Amino acid sequence: MSAPTDPFGTAALRAAVLGAWATSPTRFREDANAEEDLYLGGYRDRLLVELAQNAADAADGAGTLRLSLVDGELRAANTGRPLDADGVAALASLRASAKNPAQGVGQFGVGFSAVLAVTDAPSVLSRAGGVAFSAERTRAAIAEHPDLAARAAERGGRVPVLRVVWPADGDVPDGFATEVRLPLRDGVDGAALLADFAGQAADLLLALPGLERIEIGADAWWRVGDGARVHIHGPDGVVSWLVHRVAGVLPEDLVESLGVEARERPQWTVCWAVRVDADGVPLPLGDDVLHAPTPTDERLSLPARLVATLPIEPSRRRLHPGPAADAVLAEAARAYPALVDLTAAEHRTALVPLVGFPLSEVDEKLRELLLSALRRAPWLAAADGTGDLTPARAHVLDVSADGLAELLSEVVADLAAGYLSEQRHTAALAALDVPRLRPADVVETITGRARPPEWWHRLYTALAPVIETDGTARMELGGLPVPLADGRTLPGPAGVVLVEDAELLELLGQAEVGVLPVVHAEAAHPVLERLGAHRGGPADLLDAGGLQDAVERSLDDVESGVDIHGLISVVLRLVRDAGVRTGDRPWLGALALEDSVGDWRRADELALPGSPLLDILDEDAPVGVLSDEVAAEWPDHVLAAVGVLDAFALVVDEAPAGPDHALADEVVWWDARPEPPARVLAVRDLDLVTDDAWPRALNLLAAEPDTWRALLEPDGYTGWWIARNAVLAGAAPGDWRLAEADELEGLYDVIPDIGVDPRVLAAIGVRSTLRVDNADDAEDLLVRLGDQDRALPPGAILRTHAALAEAVVDELFDPADVRLPETTRTLAGTVATDCLVLDAPWPLAVLSETQVVSAGPDFALAEPLAELLDLPLATEELDEEITSAAEPVPWSELGAVAAACELLDVPTPLGSLLVHEKLMIHTPTGTHNVPWWVQDGVVHCEDTPEALARALAWTTDRWTDRHLFTALIEEPAHYLT
């Protein structure tokens, strides 16, 4: 075989190296150590990377790299420029690179040392010639130099491989310019190498733009597209990337900070790339490494891959820190938003680096730079669709709802698109410090903004899903503005009313009342109910608040020049439609209405034209006549419901707090009650009735069910006041009695026929029974008893005194509060000034009926009657002496007495009584023969049936049976007859 040609002058290169080693004791060791450091250190596991990078450097932008196993050799063929002398010199130097700075991405020729991981005899063949390296041939060459041979022996025979170069011959595969051949060292698995290379091929095509195709064994990978979208085809399919590239030149002051060789390469390039699926949706990378431009050991956690010509250490594994690296990283950060812009707007946040623990110093620095650049760049979709926002100025809603952000963008500046409120965007926007607008913030922002009602309806529609499902948001939206039918906007739906009556809504919109919280028809939405609004009709509007205040100040308003016709129309319409009854809402009486002479009055100070009430009121009464126009427009019952008088008006209070209802003498009535009333149901304006009109007034009261109920109210104001103030036939009601009240005969005169039903008369105090309820009643009865011009039946006298005594017992009044007349009625029916109260039956035997006052046979009432009349008791005033002789006789020995007791089932008294043949009593008025007497508790009696019967009845407390006892003692057979 003929010797190969030597087009690259390898003989001179060999001689120079061997000579340098021979003359420099340390040069051999330095080269050997440097080579080992490279392929055992920085360039381990980088064989494919270096082969691919060399291929890319040799290509003209569309290079191909083919890797194959042939006869135990790993062969790497590439297209592009063939090997030249400078390249050979670089390969054999371990220090200098022959790559064109404008074309190559590599910085050091030392990268070829990676081949030593698999071979001891690499060669590089090209169409222009070839070179070979060999550990074995190098050892043979230095054997001629004893000193070098000794040094090699010291290293166990290990010598530098890539410093001594020989010419080589060989054919390059068709279509290729250069082929690297690497005879694999024993123990190196060529198939495993190719399998490992296959896993790196796709990434290398992305990182090395000069390389377009990689073939490994029977498989191939190729890149399609050089613009923003790049597709890497391979055996397993297509991997697509979005790519953004920028380039520039480092400033001179930064170039000076680089190494000697790097200064010749001031150009920089940056490539950002992110994988996307078939629909262009980005697939963030997560854990990755910095590519400079081939993979380094600088771990990154960014969504996209960075491929940049950064200053790196000779090992190509670590970034070389310094101003130049910082400058390129800063340029990379400035370029990043452009990559984000390449993605669809709804997927851009996937490319935002998230906050987390950095994987390296470079990772931390890049993340901060990218976030800063993303905050300042306009790439965040705006809700109004007019362009993109910078995150530094943007706001995003904290709740997600279809159409909400777009709608709010009309009033909220710099609002991000609605889909950015979704959970999948939250972490990215938080990393960018984009403020989130809570529902409460939205409410605050839109409050006070003038928008048409239809806009508010669309807002409620957009918020409906949030309100229904999010309790916290529902609370925060409690102040959501609500446009009303009258043109106002309220801060919050609580208390507003949703009205479905279109005609009523139209009236409310035109009337400009300004107090009714009725939602505008075009804004009404069911979701408002969830926030506190309620559906309602006329009654709800009357009670919704605001209207009462407007009504109560309406008289002041109209007198100040305010037009209240709209208020009047609304109030009367609501009263009519709600079916309000008279007295249901007393405040309606304050509604200002026009009277018959053109003045304005409260409704409850006006009467309907032609009302019978006008004929019974005093001519000076503060009641006007409603104008004919208003009376003709509205039904009487509607006007009556707001207080206009057709009959007497009622005051109704189901929970009165005090006598504050503006009723005449109400405080007196209230204080006269033993307890405050549980309710007030009263007729007002009674004090305006003229004296001669009371019969007609009473008939009016009885004709209306409501006023009739008030008249009959137990202990009620109405009956109380009329009883004390009405005038009937010239007298108060209590001065008369009903015709059928016979027990009052002589005490009260029968009321003349005044055309009023007796039930009404009884209700207002015309007497129907003998009753003593208070000191006034007692005083009135005593005056009538003491009136000698009154002819009183005996029964009436006794009943009246008994009723008075029972009232004292029942403590219905204090006797000290009663003013006594000068005279009183005696048992004889006469009047006297000095009497005794009969407290036992026997004093009548010595006293005249003209001397005593009696409460009847119930002598227990004598003491309270005496207290009331301030008179002594008869038994206490008599100074009697029994002068006749007596014989004590046990009750049980009196056979007739015992028989009478047995017949009546009355126990025979114990003890004895004193029996007189003739019982004589001496008193200051003389000596008297009496049938029986009781003195100091001892019973005296004559031996007669009548006397024994009375003594027995008194002793057994059966006084009312005294006549029966008499009959039985005289003849027991009377019990049977």
Disulfide bonds with the S-S distance in Angstrom:
none
